[in-house]
Amino acid sequence: MPRTQRLLPFLGILLCSAIGFQAQALGASVVGSVSRVQNQAQVGSANAALGTSVHMGDALQTGANARLEITFVDDTRLTLGENARVVIDRYVYNPDRSIGAMALKSTRGALRFATGKINQMDQKTVTVSTPAAALAVRGTEFWTGPINGQYGALLLHGKVQVSGRR
């Protein structure tokens, strides 16, 4: 029997194991879910619907006259206005070790952000990068987006440290 034929069963088992491991890793990276959606919105490449799972690395997008609200596992809420795009670059919530971290990158449109339990962690870092600035968030609720041809931010509650363009 040729060597390649003897290796085929082994390679099949290895491939199935790798696929199973990848699926398990993807399932473990759920960071939240869609809690409200109005009109056309997407989570990754899928159309957003109530309860759609959100993963680290997902691009969140809305179309014209659309809104999308994501509730993260710590109850942080992110709401996107129309024609918005945000990528979830990082999300860590470990209440047992009192560690929380979140990094979002907004490339267009308006968003509203309200921290949840991640704010109660001893070690926490929450940043939102926008086309105009990077915001370091501390127990905060804020809005940011275009208004009258300019990009701005409105602090609703808490503290935000703003730094120039990255």
N, C-alpha and C positions, 0 to 999 in steps of 0.2 A: 504494500500500500504506500503510495507517495506520501512524503512528509506533510504536504499542504492538506491532504485529506485527513491525516491524523490530527492536525491542529484545528480543523474546523469546529468540532464540538467544544473545544476549549475556548476558542475565540467567540463562539456564540454565547457561552456562559459569561465570559468577561464582558461582552457588549451588553447583555441583559442586566448584569450587575451595575454597570456604569450608568445605564439609563435609569434604573431604579434609584441609584444614589442621587442622580441629578434631579429626578422628580421629588425625592424627599427633601433635598436642599432647597428647591424652589418653594415647596410647601411651607418650609420653616421660615421663609423670608416674608411672610404676610405681615404688613405693618399697620393695616387699617382696612376700611371698607367704605364704599360709597354710601353716604347717609342721605343725600338729596341730589337729584339731577333734574334739570329742566332743559328740554330740547337736546340738540346734538352735542354729546361730550364723549371723550374717549379716555380709557385707562390703558396705557400701552397701545396695542393695536386693536383692542376690543372696544365695542360700544359700551359705554357706561350704563349700568342699570342699578337700581337700589340693591345693595348688598354685594355688589361686585368687589372681589378682593383686590387690594392694592399691595404691591410689593416694592421693596427697595429697588431703585433703578427705573421704576415706571415713569413714563412721561404722561402727565395729565393735561388734556387739552379740551377746550370748549370752542364751539362755533358761534355764529351770529345769534344774538338773543338767548344765549345759553348760560347756565350756571351749573356748577358742580361743587358739592361739599363732600370732603373726605373727613371721616372721624378716625383718628389713629387709635391704637390700642390703649393709649394712656388718656384718651378723651381730648387730645388736642384736635382742634377743628381748623381745617383749611378750606376756604371757599374761593373758587375762581369765578371771575366775571366773564363776560363774553370775549371771545377771541383771545383767550389766555392760554399760556403754556408754562407748566412748572414740572421740573424733574426732581424726584426724590433721590438725592445723592447719598444720603446716610440717614439711618434711623436706628437708634439703640434705646431700649427701655428695659432696664433691669432693676425693679424695685427691691429685690433681695440684696443687691449690692449698692443700692442708691446711686445708680449711674443712669444718666440719660443724655442722649445726643441726637441732634437732628440737623441736617443740612439740606436746604431746598434751593433750587436755582430757577428763578423766574426769568424767562426770556421775553415775554410779552404779555400785555393785558394787566388787569387789576386782580388783586387778591386781598382777602381778609384772613387774618391769622389770629387764633386765640389759643394760648398754651393750656394744656391740661395738667395731668399729674406729673409730667416730666419736669415741671417747674419746682416740684417738691423734693427732687433728688439732690443729694449733697454735692455730687459731681455732675454738672449739667453744662451743656454747650448747645445752643440753638442759634443757627444762623440762616438768614434768608438773603440770597444774592439776587439783586435786581439789575436791570440794565444801567441804573444810575448809581447804585451804591450797594454795599453789603451791610446788613443789619444784624447786630448781635442782640438777641432777644432775651429778656429776663422778666418772667411773669407778666406777659404782655398780651394785649389785644391791639392790633393795628391794621390799617388798610394801606395798600400801596398800589400805585398804578398811574396811568396817564390821565391828565386833566388839563384841559385847555392847551394842548400841544406840549406840555411839560410833564416830566415824571416826578411824582411826589409821594410823600408818606404822611399819614395822619395817625398819630398815637391816640388810641382810645382809652388805654389803661396800662399802667406798668412803666417799664423802662426799655428803651432801645438805644443802643450805641451804634452810630452811623459812621462808616468809614468810606473813603472815596472809592472810585471804581477800582476793581481788582486788576 
